[in-house]
């Protein structure tokens, strides 16, 4: 199995505003009380070297995970480590994992030329296999200031995973989606782009979008741990309509707050055919990451 969507649970790498937002949302919806949030943060944001993540991967039968660097700094406050130090730390964790962990570089165009420089440098090195975007931080995918990034990724076969759907109340929401992603793919037809959470927050709309661009677009199922069984089956039925474009993502460490991941994976395997499960849990991720070289 390949998990396309995880995060390194190291508070030094995460904007304090994002941590506060996640804690606040968990308290408001009643999933965890305040003491539970505090305990969870102590437990899950101290995994500096990814040891807990690797242990969880072993327990769930996951061979490889992609750590996503979301650059929340300009929008929600800079974390303890600088953006360059965050990339360096992820590279070190990936290297120590013997290939089980890789990472996507974080990009926020508000950092100007340095943001592209960071991406260009890291995506040329082993361990960094793509780029992570978070438009609710204040940009649209088809912004003109995004063009240099799209050109770099297109020219070098670098995959991109972008957040889609709702975010924290303190952040905005992309106003031009899905037209923005359609415009990007039309302008750069060699890109491979994955829509994070797409099959959870808007499965019907996401399937419609994927069908328009079968050679370019993918969507992951991250946040599936938050939906009830009936909706999970509906999502999987829709996934079966675009079986070559769906990616497994756990959104670790957030799934730890919502039950047994192994049981939920079992439910999915019980619903899908062997062929569908093979694509969801591994084969599609290889194509997204490596294209024709998968």
Residue pairs with C-beta under 8 A, 6 or more apart in sequence:
1 60
1 61
1 62
1 63
1 64
1 248
1 281
1 282
2 62
2 63
2 64
2 65
2 66
2 248
2 281
2 282
2 285
2 286
3 57
3 62
3 64
3 65
3 66
3 248
3 249
3 250
3 252
4 66
4 161
4 194
4 220
4 222
4 247
4 248
4 249
4 285
4 288
5 66
5 68
5 161
5 196
5 220
5 222
5 247
5 249
5 250
5 251
6 53
6 65
6 66
6 67
6 68
6 249
6 250
6 251
6 252
6 253
7 14
7 67
7 68
7 70
7 251
7 252
7 253
7 254
8 47
8 48
8 50
8 53
8 67
8 89
8 90
8 93
8 103
9 44
9 45
9 46
9 47
9 52
9 53
9 252
9 253
10 45
10 46
10 47
10 48
10 89
11 19
11 41
11 45
11 46
11 79
11 80
12 48
12 79
12 80
12 81
12 89
13 69
13 79
13 80
13 81
13 86
13 89
13 90
14 45
14 72
14 79
15 72
15 73
15 75
15 76
15 77
15 78
15 79
16 76
16 77
16 79
17 72
17 75
17 76
17 77
17 170
18 70
18 72
18 76
18 168
19 41
19 45
21 76
21 168
21 169
21 170
21 171
22 168
22 254
23 37
23 41
25 168
25 169
26 32
26 36
26 37
26 40
26 257
27 33
27 34
27 37
31 257
31 258
32 40
32 257
40 256
40 257
44 52
44 253
44 256
47 53
47 253
48 89
49 93
49 96
50 67
50 93
50 96
50 97
50 101
52 253
53 65
53 67
53 101
53 252
53 253
54 97
54 100
54 101
56 62
56 252
56 261
57 63
57 65
57 100
59 262
60 250
60 261
60 262
60 265
61 265
62 250
63 100
63 282
64 99
64 100
64 101
64 102
65 100
65 101
65 102
65 250
65 252
66 101
66 102
66 103
66 104
66 129
66 130
66 161
66 289
67 90
67 93
67 94
67 101
67 102
67 103
67 104
68 103
68 104
68 106
68 132
68 161
69 86
69 87
69 90
69 103
69 104
69 105
69 106
69 132
70 106
70 132
70 134
70 163
71 83
71 106
71 107
71 108
71 111
71 115
71 132
71 134
71 137
72 79
72 134
72 137
73 79
73 83
73 108
74 108
74 110
74 111
74 137
74 138
75 108
75 110
75 136
75 137
75 138
75 171
76 137
76 170
76 171
79 86
81 89
83 106
83 111
83 118
84 118
86 106
87 103
87 105
87 106
87 118
87 122
87 128
90 103
90 127
90 128
91 103
91 122
91 125
91 127
91 128
93 101
93 103
94 101
94 102
94 103
94 127
94 128
95 126
95 127
102 127
102 128
102 129
103 127
103 128
103 129
104 128
104 129
104 130
104 131
104 132
104 161
105 118
105 119
105 122
105 123
105 128
105 130
105 131
105 132
106 118
106 131
106 132
106 134
107 115
107 116
107 118
107 119
107 131
107 132
107 133
107 149
108 115
108 134
108 137
108 138
108 139
109 115
109 139
109 143
109 145
109 146
109 149
110 137
110 138
110 139
111 118
115 149
116 148
116 149
116 152
119 131
119 149
119 152
120 152
122 128
123 129
123 130
123 131
123 152
123 153
123 156
123 158
129 159
129 289
130 158
130 159
130 160
130 161
130 289
131 149
131 153
131 158
131 159
131 160
131 161
132 160
132 161
132 162
133 141
133 160
133 161
133 162
133 163
134 162
134 163
134 167
135 141
135 162
135 163
135 174
135 177
136 163
136 167
136 168
136 171
136 172
136 173
136 174
137 171
137 172
138 171
138 172
139 145
139 146
140 146
140 174
140 175
140 176
140 177
140 180
141 162
141 174
141 176
141 177
141 180
141 181
141 183
141 184
142 176
142 179
142 180
142 181
142 183
142 184
146 184
150 184
150 187
150 188
150 191
151 188
152 158
153 159
153 160
153 188
153 191
154 188
154 190
154 191
157 190
157 192
157 291
159 192
159 193
159 194
159 288
159 289
159 291
160 191
160 192
160 193
160 194
161 193
161 194
161 196
161 220
162 181
162 193
162 194
162 195
162 196
163 196
163 197
164 174
164 177
164 195
164 196
164 197
164 198
164 201
164 202
164 206
164 219
165 197
165 198
165 200
165 201
165 202
166 173
166 201
167 173
174 180
178 205
178 209
181 193
181 195
181 209
181 217
182 209
182 212
182 213
184 191
184 193
185 191
185 193
185 213
185 216
185 217
189 216
191 216
192 216
192 218
192 288
192 291
193 216
193 217
193 218
194 217
194 218
194 219
194 220
194 247
194 288
195 206
195 209
195 217
195 218
195 219
195 220
196 219
196 220
196 222
196 249
197 220
197 222
197 223
198 206
198 209
198 219
198 220
199 206
199 207
199 219
199 220
199 221
199 224
199 235
199 238
199 239
199 246
200 221
200 222
200 223
200 224
200 226
200 227
200 235
201 223
203 234
203 235
203 238
203 239
204 238
206 219
206 238
207 238
207 241
207 242
209 217
210 217
210 218
210 219
210 242
210 245
211 241
211 242
214 242
214 244
214 245
217 245
218 245
218 246
218 247
218 284
218 288
219 245
219 246
219 247
220 246
220 247
220 248
220 249
221 235
221 239
221 246
221 247
221 248
221 249
221 280
222 249
222 250
222 251
223 251
223 254
224 232
224 235
224 264
225 250
225 251
225 254
225 255
225 258
225 259
225 261
225 264
226 258
227 235
229 267
232 264
232 267
232 268
233 271
236 268
236 271
236 272
239 246
239 272
239 276
239 280
240 272
240 276
243 275
243 276
243 279
243 280
244 279
244 284
244 287
245 284
246 279
246 280
246 284
247 280
247 284
247 285
247 288
248 280
248 281
248 282
248 285
250 261
255 261
268 277
268 280
269 277
272 280
283 294
286 294
287 294
